[in-house]
Amino acid sequence: MPSRRTLLRSIAAGAGVAALGVAGTQAFGETVSGGAAAAAPSPRKVDINSGSSGSNVTALQYLLTAYGYKTTADGDYGPLTEKSVAKFQGARGLVKDGWAGPLTMKKMLDSGKVAAKRGWDNRSTVRAAQTLLVKLGYEMAVDGDFGPLTKESVEKYQAKRKLTESGTVDYTTWTYMFSPPRKPGTGFQKGKAVLVAQSGSGLSTWAYDCGPAAFVALQLRMGRTPGKWTDVAHRGDAINYARRTVLGMTNNTRGTGQIRDEVGVVAGFKRLGVDQARTGGFDGALSAVRSGGVSMLGGDLAVCARWNGRSTGSTLHWIALLDYSSKSGKYQVADSSSKHNKLVWVTRGQLASFASSWGASVCIK
């Protein structure tokens, strides 16, 4: 049975979509030739999950501070950030669940208190905007000074998204910066989808190589050539190279433990120059793939073995999520434990069952 918190989130999310839809239909741009009013772009839904991390969380934390709920801007949506969000919600008559969902973010962003512009004196609000602009590729210092460079960057982004080029971070601009539109199938899905199976790889440390195998599979899908990679027949060299160098594992064990958790995998990607790698949990992993990225997802080997014609006991295991089909609603999985050495397409429900025992993930988008 769904928990009360799950039900509240479902109800709030639905209400949030409706509220944003109403706001969009009532907003109109300048009159165009012929006397017809051109509809302005509708605000986008912003939904930031507790337990997530990254630039969106950092910006949220700056905004909470701007509203008077002092929150450390460390990019980690932990218990202290949840408490600040709950305080914000309580002051505005919302459900105090600590989740920065669509209704909460609309209250936070659709306000003159955060309509940052040139000379804006609330430095926390400006830092929130600058953090998002840096995420979007605009170079600047996150210093809280809304000067000429920040104004110019806002205008450029507004022009790119066909928003009103005001240089003011209004509600719609905030939502686009938090949740920019993405085209499915673009982004980091540039290379071939390849199964880097452990079976037949010739590895003596087979039991510890699911993580490095998924790590190599993601690099290939991103259009990169992993260290020591020649072809799929000699995949063992690339897996071993990843585990013993980039991932910092010792010869026959997990060593530093990096491959056991997502933090170590993120560090491995950063060593390769991939700064977009982030921890994201189950929802983050699937969201990244739907928006054109790739993910590693941790869970129970006994569950995913059934997708691949195997039977095995329960143990922690990594798989690679390489693609998403909007037509079937399924995700393409490269599972190094596959008996048949082939990629499989699985449902969200199957992935949820797999991840229920662990749910760690690394998202790249």
N, C-alpha and C positions, 0 to 999 in steps of 0.2 A: 504494500500500500504506500502511495507517495506520502512523504512527510509534509507537515504543515508548511514548512519553509519552501519545499518544492512547489506546492500548490499556490502559495502566495506569489512565487516568482512567475509561474505560468500565467496567473491572472494579471499580474502587473505588466508582464511583457506584452500580453494581448492588448491591455488598456493603453500601453505606451505607444504601440503601433497605431491604434485608432486616433490617439491624441495628436500624434505627429502628422497623420494623414489629414486631419481637419485643419491643422495649422498650414499645411502645404496648399490646400485648396483655397484658402482665404487670402493667400499672399499673391500679389500681382506686381509685375514690373512696369516699365514705362510703356506708354501707348505707342504702338508701331503704326506704320503707314496703313491707311485704310480705317483707322479708328479702333482696331481690335487691341485688346490688352493682352500682352504676352505673359503667361504664367511664369513666375520666378521658380527656380529649382526648389523642390521641397526639402525641408531639413531631413537629415538622415538619422536613423536610429543609432543611439550610442548605448552600448551595454558593456560594462566592465565588471568582470567576475572577480569575487574575492579569491585569493590564492594565485592570481595571475601576476605577471610582472612586465616591466618594460616602460616605454615612453608614455603610453596612455595612462598608466598608473601614476607615474611621476607627475604628469600634468594634473591629474585628479587631486593628488596630494597638495600641489601648489594652490589649486582652486579652493580646497577645503580650508587651507590657511588664510586665503584671501577673504573667506566668509567668517573668519574668526575662530575656526576649529584647527588650531595649530597642529600640523602633521608633518613629520619628517619626510622629505621628498627623496626617498631611497629607491623608488620604483618597485617596491615589494608590497603587494596588497595583503598585508598580514592583519593580525588582531587589532593593532592600534589604529590602522586605517579604517577597519570595519567599525570601530567605536566612533571615529570622527564622522563617518557616513551616517551612522545611526543617529548621532546628535543632530546633524543637518536635517535628516528626515523627520525627527521628532519635532523640530521647530517649525516644520512646514506641513504637519498633519499627514505625513506619509507613514507607511508601515516601517517600523524601526527594525529592519532585518540586516542592516549593514551592507546590503548589496546595491551597488551603483548601477541599477537597471535603467530602462528607458524612462520611466516616470521621474526617478530621482535626477537623472542627468538632464532631463528637460527643465526641471525646476532650477537646477544649478546653472545651466547655460542660457536659458531664455530670460535674462535679467539684465537690466541696465547696470547692475553692480559689476558685471564682468565684460561689458562692451568695450574692451580695451582699444585704445587708439593713440595717436601721437601725443606724447606728453602725459600719458596715463600715470597716476601717482601710486597705484597699488602694485607694488613690484612683484608680489606673488602672482597676481593675475597675469602680468606681462611674462613672467618666467614660464607660466603654464603655456601661453601662446608660443613663446620661443622654443620650448621643448618640443612641441608638436611640429613646428616649422623645421627644426633640425631633423626630426624623424622623417619629414617629407623631402629632405634633401637640400634645404636652404642653409647655407653656412652663416653662423652668427654665434656670438657669445650669449649664453643664458644668464644675463646679468640684471634682468628686471628693468632695463632702460628701453622704453618704447621710442627709439630714435628713428632717424631716416632709413636705416637699413632694415629694421623690423617692419616699418610701414611699407617699404618697397616690396619686401618679401610677401607680406599679406596681400598686397595688390596683385602681385604676379600670380599667387596661388588662386586668388579670386578670379582673375582673368582665365587661368587654365581651366577652372571648373565652371566657367560662364556664370559666375556670381557677380553681384553688384560690386564694382571696383571702388570701394569706399576707403579702403585702408583701415577700416574699423573691424575688429573681430566680433561681428554680431552673431546671433544665435545660429543661423544657417552656416556661417563660416566655421564656427566652433564645431558643429556636427560633422562637417566635411573634413576638418583637420583630424578629428578623433577617428572618424570612420570613412576614409576616402574610398570612392568607388574602385572596384577592381574587376578586370575582365577575366573570367574563368580560363584556365589553360595558359596564362601568361606568367610573368614573374620568374620564379626559380625553376619551373619545369621546362628546362631547355634541352636536356639530354635524353637518351633512351631510357626506358623503364627496363631495368635489368635485375633478375634475381641473382643475388650473390649468396648462393647456398653454401652451407657448411659441409653438406654431404659431398664426399668425393674431393674435398679440398686438400686432403693430405695433412690436415692439421693434427698435431698430437694433443692439443689443448682444446678439443672440440667443445667441451662443456662450457667454456668461458667465452666463446667467440660470437654469440648472437649479436651482441652490441656492436663490436667492430664490423661484422658483416653488414648490419643495417646501416652503419656509418658510411661504409664504402658504397652501398646501394644509393644512398642519398646524394653523395658526391657525384656519382654518374648521372643521376636524374637532373642534377643542377648543371650539367654540362662540363663538369670538372674531371680531370684525370687523377685518380687517387695515387698516392705514392706506391711504387712497385707494381702498378697495374699494367698488364699487357693485354690479356683477354680473359674471358670468363673461365676458360679451362685452367688457367693458372691463378685463380682468384685467391688461393691460400697465401700467396706472397703479399698481396695487398692487405688482406685481413690481418696477417701477422704484423705487417709494418704499422698499420693503424693502431693495433693494441699495444705494441711495445714502444712506440714513439709518440704519436700525436695524442693518444689517449692515456699515456703514462702508466700502462699496466706492466707488471713484471712477467717473468717467463711463463709460469704455470699457474698463476693465481690472479685474482682481481687486484692484487697489489694495493695501490692507494685507495681502491674502492671507487675510483672515478666512474667506471663503466656501470656501477651498480645504481648510480643516481644521475638525474638529468643535469645537475650542475657540472659534473665532470665532462659530459658530452658537449655542453655549451662551451666549456673551456677548450675542448678539442677543436671545435669549429672556429673559435676565435684564433687559435694558433694557425689556422689555415687562412685567416683573413676574412672570415664570414661573420661580420658583426651583427647580422640580422637574426642569428640563432638566439632563441629565448626559451625559457621554460614556460609551459602554458597549460598543463593539465589536460584532461581528456577533451573538453570542449575546445580548448585552444588548438589542440592537435588537428581536430577535424576541421575547424574553421580555417586554419592555415591552408589545408589542402583544397578546400572548396574555393578559396580565393587565389589559387594558382601557385601555392607553395608546396613544401614537402614537410614531413614530420617523422620522428621516431616515437613509437608508443610502447610503453612497458606494460606487461600483464602476465597472465598465467599460461604457460606453455601447454598445459593440458587442454585448454579451450581451443587455442588456434591449431593444435595438432589435428583436431577433427576436421578442419577445413582442408587439410592436406593429406588425408587418408592415413593418419597415424594414430597411435594410441600411446599415451605416455603419462607419467605422473605429474603432479603440480610442481612447478618451479618458476622463478622469475625469468622473464624472457623479453627480448626486444624485437619488434618488427618495424619495417619501414612502410610508411604510407606515401605512395607516389602519385596518385591521381584520383580524381573524382568524376563520376558520370552523373550529370544532372538528369539525364533521361531515366536511368535505373535507380538513382539515389544510392549507388554503391561506391565503395572506396577500393582502389587498387592496392594490394598488399604484396610486399616482397618479404616473405618469411623464410629466413635462412634454414629453418628446420623442415622445410617442405620435402615430403617423400618423393614427389613427382618432379621436383626441380622446375616449377613453373609459377608464374604470378597468379594470384587469385583475386576475385572481386567479392567483397563481403559487405554486409549491411551494417548500419550504425548499431543495431541491436547486438550483432555478433561482436563488434568491437567493444561495445559497452560491457558485455559479459567478460571478454578477455581482460579489459582494464580494471575490472572491479576489485581485483586483489592488489593492485599497485597503482595504476593510473598515472605514472610519471610520463612526461613527454618532453620532447624538444621540437619546437616549431620554427620553421624558416619561411618567411613570407615577405 
